[in-house]
Amino acid sequence: MTQRILRLWRELPNQRPITFITFNYDLALDYALSHDLASFGGPNYCLPALQQSSPVPLLKLHGSINWGYLQVPPTWNKTDYHGELAHVWSRASEELASAENIFVLGYSLPESDSFFRYLYALGSESSNRIKRFWVFNPDSDGSVQARFRAMIGRGIEKRFQFIDGESGTFASAIPQIYEELRKV
């Protein structure tokens, strides 16, 4: 699927930088991007210890199983681990602050994830105007949408879309995003 994302991204007029921000510490996205970005040595983890030249950042906010000691378990209390990932979180905040389009795929914004709310608050404190904030999630009871609406506030309410049901799946999201961005 990342091949499709990157291929579609390369075909877009007025191509803008793309960044992947994920809470997953598995290697599925890493593996796919490593194959698609082989000429650059894979994705750019934005870790100071690594010297990477890839133009596509992969910001793994919980760490990654291939980072050894930087693994962060899926727990609500990430305070003990956050210091080690400060550079990645800082870069994620910068990317959100400069983003024109934010597309969230498959993330349900659990009540217990205060770190994402904090990151979004830091990233949205900029003069940059977000054109689109779209959330794709198959949730059908409205709870995920309500959490996102509460987080974004009234400032970008008119640019927020929540796509649910079958249209909210990852596979359905990519062509929808591509078609929307082609209009630019």
C-alpha positions in Angstrom: 0.0 0.0 0.0 2.9 2.4 0.6 4.0 1.9 -3.0 0.6 3.1 -4.0 0.8 6.1 -1.6 4.2 7.2 -2.8 3.4 6.6 -6.5 0.2 8.6 -6.2 2.1 11.3 -4.2 4.8 11.6 -6.9 2.1 12.0 -9.6 0.4 14.9 -7.8 0.8 18.4 -9.3 2.4 20.9 -6.9 4.0 18.0 -5.0 4.5 18.9 -1.3 6.7 17.1 1.2 5.1 14.0 2.8 5.7 12.8 6.4 4.4 9.6 8.1 3.7 9.9 11.8 2.8 6.7 13.5 2.2 5.3 17.0 3.0 1.7 15.8 6.3 0.3 16.9 6.1 -2.7 14.6 8.0 -2.8 11.3 5.2 -3.1 8.7 5.4 0.5 7.5 9.2 0.6 7.9 9.5 -2.5 5.7 7.2 -1.1 3.0 8.9 2.3 3.0 12.4 0.7 3.0 11.5 -1.1 -0.2 9.9 1.9 -1.8 12.7 4.3 -0.8 15.6 1.8 -1.3 17.6 4.4 -3.3 17.6 6.7 -0.2 18.4 3.9 2.3 14.8 3.6 3.5 12.7 6.1 5.5 14.2 8.9 7.6 13.6 8.2 11.3 14.9 11.6 12.2 17.0 10.2 15.0 20.2 12.3 15.7 22.4 9.2 15.9 21.4 8.1 12.4 22.7 10.0 9.4 19.8 9.5 6.9 19.3 11.3 3.6 15.8 10.1 2.8 13.3 12.9 2.0 10.5 11.0 3.6 10.4 11.1 7.4 8.9 8.2 9.3 8.3 9.5 12.8 7.6 6.6 15.1 6.4 8.3 18.3 6.5 5.2 20.4 9.8 4.0 19.1 10.4 0.9 17.0 11.3 -2.7 17.6 14.3 -2.2 15.3 15.6 0.7 17.5 16.7 -1.6 20.3 16.6 0.4 23.5 14.1 2.9 22.2 11.2 0.6 22.4 8.2 2.2 24.2 5.5 -0.2 25.3 1.9 0.5 24.4 0.9 2.0 27.8 -0.9 5.2 28.7 2.2 6.3 30.8 4.9 7.2 28.4 6.6 9.7 30.7 9.5 7.4 31.5 10.3 6.9 27.8 9.4 10.3 26.3 12.8 11.8 27.0 14.5 9.3 24.7 12.2 10.2 21.9 12.2 13.9 22.4 13.8 14.6 19.0 11.2 12.5 17.1 8.4 14.2 19.0 9.9 17.6 18.3 10.1 16.9 14.6 6.5 15.6 14.6 5.4 18.8 16.2 7.3 20.8 13.5 5.8 18.7 10.7 2.3 19.3 12.1 3.0 23.0 12.5 3.9 23.3 8.8 1.3 20.9 7.5 -1.4 22.1 5.0 -3.1 18.7 5.0 -3.4 16.3 7.9 -4.8 12.8 7.1 -5.3 10.5 10.0 -5.8 6.8 9.1 -7.0 4.2 11.5 -6.2 6.1 14.8 -9.1 6.2 17.2 -7.7 8.9 19.6 -8.3 7.0 22.8 -9.2 9.1 25.9 -6.0 7.9 27.6 -3.6 9.2 24.9 -2.8 12.6 26.3 0.5 12.7 24.5 -1.2 12.9 21.0 -3.4 15.8 22.2 -0.4 17.6 23.6 1.5 17.0 20.3 -1.4 18.3 18.3 -1.7 21.4 20.5 2.0 22.1 20.0 1.8 21.5 16.3 -1.3 23.5 15.7 0.2 26.7 17.3 1.5 28.2 14.1 0.5 30.7 11.5 0.2 28.0 8.9 -3.4 27.4 7.8 -4.5 23.8 7.6 -6.5 23.2 4.4 -7.8 19.8 5.4 -7.9 17.7 8.5 -9.5 14.4 7.5 -9.9 11.3 9.7 -10.5 7.9 8.2 -11.8 5.4 10.7 -14.4 2.7 10.2 -16.0 3.6 13.6 -19.7 3.8 13.2 -21.0 4.8 16.7 -19.7 8.4 16.5 -17.4 8.2 19.5 -14.1 8.5 17.6 -15.5 11.5 15.6 -16.6 13.2 18.8 -13.1 12.8 20.3 -11.5 14.4 17.3 -14.0 17.2 17.1 -13.4 18.0 20.8 -9.6 18.0 20.2 -9.5 20.2 17.0 -11.7 22.9 18.4 -13.6 25.5 16.4 -10.6 26.9 14.5 -10.6 24.3 11.7 -14.0 22.9 12.1 -15.0 23.7 8.5 -11.9 22.0 7.2 -12.5 18.8 9.3 -14.0 15.7 7.7 -14.6 12.4 9.4 -15.0 9.5 7.0 -16.4 6.4 8.6 -17.8 3.0 7.6 -16.4 1.2 4.6 -15.1 4.6 3.2 -13.1 5.0 6.4 -10.9 2.0 5.9 -7.2 2.4 5.0 -7.7 0.9 1.6 -10.5 3.3 0.8 -8.7 6.3 2.2 -5.7 6.4 -0.2 -7.7 6.9 -3.5 -9.9 9.5 -1.7 -6.9 11.5 -0.5 -5.3 11.3 -4.0 -8.4 12.5 -5.7 -8.7 15.4 -3.3 -5.1 16.5 -3.6 -5.2 16.3 -7.4 -7.7 19.2 -7.3 -5.0 21.5 -5.9 
